Amino acid sequence: MNEEARFISLIRDQTKEVAVLPPGALPQRFEPLRSGNLIRNHQVDEELLAIRVVLFDIYGTLFSSAAGEISSEIPPNPNNAGPDNEAAFFRQAVLERHLAGYATTPYPEVRVEEIWASYPELPEGMSGAEFALRYELAHNPVTPMPGAFPCIRGLGQAGLALGIVSNAQFFTPLLFNAFFGAGPEELGFAPDLIAYSYEHGRAKPDPELFQVVLKHVQARGYRIDECLYVGNDMLNDVFGAKNVGMQGALFAGDRQSLRLREDNPLCRDLLPDLILDSLLDLPILIQKGHSHG
């Protein structure tokens, strides 16, 4: 068994189910944009008529995680202290690399396998990559978001180009293999429309991470405003998408992952183009929009 297959097996074996609960009440200004209301009222969202490309976030959108995001993005916990504490070592290493990365981007990204390769207590014979995966599975278990697989399949069957722009690590694409039985490309995500933060040293909402994919979107003959970006975070996802000219959909189906960022001045008066109560609503709305277009 090669390393990738072993890691996929490890994800399956070590996974702990994460409860996905709907959020409480959303801000009143969001109500007219909610997908459930649009479907119940038989409304066609005019913004969806032109959509030809759908790009996704992963953590908190296609997969629910215990922390609501990938562990390298979790703020430091002051209760994790002590030189022998794994979490303290990890947070300090991430902080040091972020401080060094600020010279090139306000949103630097790390490679967790490199961090753990330098861990003084790394078990003999274990790679930094394996330790990184085991740490993530123990501290931040993930589970597929309800409706994720049929959403991906439905959008592909409707003829839309699919892509991913996500804060991620080397093990993130393996979640698709572990839970859906196929990698992102096999599920219909175009290889040239995929950008993972760890490969580019910058995280969302850095516009340059989005531009990695958008240059290929344009090379395919699509306009940027024909792209819908779907994510759970008003800053990283909705602001990030709209800042580069895309439409932005806020996924609001998971209480744990929903990030409204109402205290952030970039998000305080920002409205998504659509709010998804369920991922299953997206292919319904897009197909309805195209049938009326």
MIKE-235866 format. One record per residue (C-alpha): residue in one letter; y, x, z. Coordinates in steps of 0.25 Angstrom, whole numbers, plus 5000, padded with zeros to 4 digits. Layout:
<rs>
aYXZ...
</rs>
This chain:
<rs>
m500050005000n501350064996e502550065005e503249944999a501949855000r501849905014f503249865018i503049725012s501749715020l502549755032i503649655030r502549545029d501849585041q503049615050t503849495046k504249395057e504749265053v506249235055a506649095057v507649045047l508648935053p509748865046p511148895051g512048805059a513248745054l514048815043p515548825042q516048695037r516648755025f515248795020e514648655020p515048615005l514348745000r513048725007s511848714997g511248595005n512448515004l512548544989i511148504986r511148374995n512448334988h511948364974q513048454972v513148574962d513748694967e514648734955e514648884959l513148884956l513248844942a513548984937i512549054946r511649144938v511349254948v510949234963l510949364972f510349354986d510549424999i509149455006y509249455022g509749325027t509649255013l508249275007f507649325020s507949285034s508049395044a508049395059a509349465059g509949385047e510049515039i509449655037s509349735050s510249845044e511449745044i511249695058p512349745068p512049845078n511449785091p512149855104n510849815112n510049915103a510350045110g509650175113p509250295104d507750245103n508050105099e507650075084a508749975082a509850065088f509450175079f509450085067r510850025070q511450165073a510850215060v511350095052l512750115058e512850255055r512450235040h513450125039l514550205044a514250315034g514150215023y515550155025a516050265017t515550195004t515450045008p515849955019y514449895019p513450015019e511949995019v510850085025r509450115021v508550085033e507350165029e508250285030i508750255044w507350235049a506850365043s507850435052y507350355065p506950465075e505750375080l505250335066p503750325068e502950445062g502450415048m503350285046s504450285035g505850245038a505650135028e504450075036f505150085049a506450015043l505549905038r504849885051y506149895059e506749785050l505549695051a505549705066h507049685068n507449595057p506249515052v506449435039t505849305033p506149245019m507249145020p506749005017g506848965003a507149114998f505949124989p506048984982c507549014981i507349144973r506249084965g507148964961l508349044957g507449134948q506849014942a508248954939g508549084931l509549154940a509649304942l509249344956g509749464964i509849524978v511049594985s510649614999n510849705011a509349765011q508449875014f507249935007f506349835013t507149715009p506549684995l505149695002l505449565009f505349494996n503949554994a503549525008f503949375008f503949334994g502849424988a503749484978g504949584977p506349534974e506249574959e504949494958l505549374964g506649374953f507749454959a508349544947p508149694951d509549724946l510149614954i509649674968a510449754977y510049804991s511049865000y510149975005e510050024990h511550034988g512050075002r512949955004a512749815009k513349685007p514449645006d514749774998p515149724984e514549844978l513149794983f513349664975q513849744963v512549814962v511949684957l513149614951k513249724940h511849684936v512249534937q513349564927a512449654918r511549534917g512749444911y513049364924r514349354930i514549384945d515049244948e513649194943c513049264955l512749194968y512449284980v511649214991g511749275005n511849235020d513049315024m514449275021l514949415021n513849495015d513449395005v514449285002f515649375003g514949494996a514549404985k515849334982n516649464984v515949514971g516149384963m514749314966q514549184972g514049184986a513049094993l512849095008f511449075012a511548995025g510148955028d509749055039r510549045052q510049195056s510649255043l511849175040r513149255041l514449175040r515349295044e516449195048d517149305056n517249395044p518549385036l517849405023c516949275025r517949185034d518449105022l517349145012l516449025006p515149044999d514948984986l513648914991i512948905005l511448895004d510748815015s509448865009l509048954999l508248844992d509548774989l510048894980p509148864968i509348714969l510848734968i510848834957q509848754949k510748634951g511948704947h511348764935s510848624931h512248574932g512948694925
</rs>
